[in-house]
Amino acid sequence: MEYLSRNLTYSTGANEFKYYPMCKQMKLTHLMFANDLLLFCKGDGPSIMTILRSFATLSKTSCLNMSKGKSNAYFNGVNESLKQDILRISGMVEGALPFKYLGVPIKTTRLNAKDCKPLIDKIVQRIRNLEARKLSYAVYIKGDNWLKYSPTNNSSWSWRKICCVKTLYQESYQHHIWATYQGREYSITKGYDSIRNKGERVQWHQLVWNKCTIPKHRFLTWIHMHNALNTKEKLHKLGISDDDTCEICRNGTETASHLFFACEYSSRVLTLVGGFIGESISADAPTEWRRGMKGSGMRKDIINAIINACIYSIWKQQNLCKPELILLKSAKLVNQIIKEVTGRTLSFPENLGVRDREWLEGLRIRS
């Protein structure tokens, strides 16, 4: 099905293909669920033939053929002659709208509450089943001493984990002293803190873990902070790369510290970003800038998100920096970074003060 998706994306890029109404903005051509496939296009000859050719390519490549007895074509606003031609070429039978899929009617008009009721009822029933399962656990241990209780071998994984936590608490608090904790009132936070594994506190946690950072940027920065990015220096040592020269500037060994931000290109990007946001960010220690900055915590989180976006964008440019591809100019890359971060942050209106909103709007306008 991934092959079909790529094939449809490639085929529908032609000018002759027209999207189904309301699907053009999302470039939606198909939906898949389990063994079911829904295809969408405008009711004209070239668009339908593009869809059929893509499906024929899949059949020829994978030997997976459409089950014509279980397949239907649905039309809306298509003239009769074209409809008959499509049915003849595809070998499908015309279906009638609306039809039900996963309990929800598929129709040309907007769904209402009545249409969605069967699906809602199924979800509510599933929730009630979960509640019944929880109650069954309470009956399961009824009459036993909870502190001495041990789960049986046929207990669920989640229940055994709950009992495991109970055992950890017993080891942490001897003589059943649960009321106090180091001379103070007991709390769940303090109890959890007493049993968890404590690692070393890192200096970059505020850079990575903040609500404004885009998740994919956060993940890449986290990998970078653990020195786990596959730079050319590492690949060269493993014999995968022919050399360890930086792909972007072609000057120096491509290490993580070189890419962020000793490289001429990345250093220029960071300088432009600093000028954009009105902060001086050191290329040697981009995680230390917060200490001397005055402003709201939200603005600091936004700047952290921009730095994360810089790291992600530079890494992406490094992966795209091949002879046949053009490296984005640093100014254009900075504009993309600012637009991406401001667009996400402005979707959190309840967390933005008036000054922060004005500052963000100014960044977006200038980009």
Order of alpha helices (4+ residues) and beta strands (2+ residues): alpha-beta-beta-alpha-beta-alpha-beta-beta-beta-alpha-alpha-beta-beta-alpha-alpha-alpha-alpha-alpha-alpha-alpha-alpha
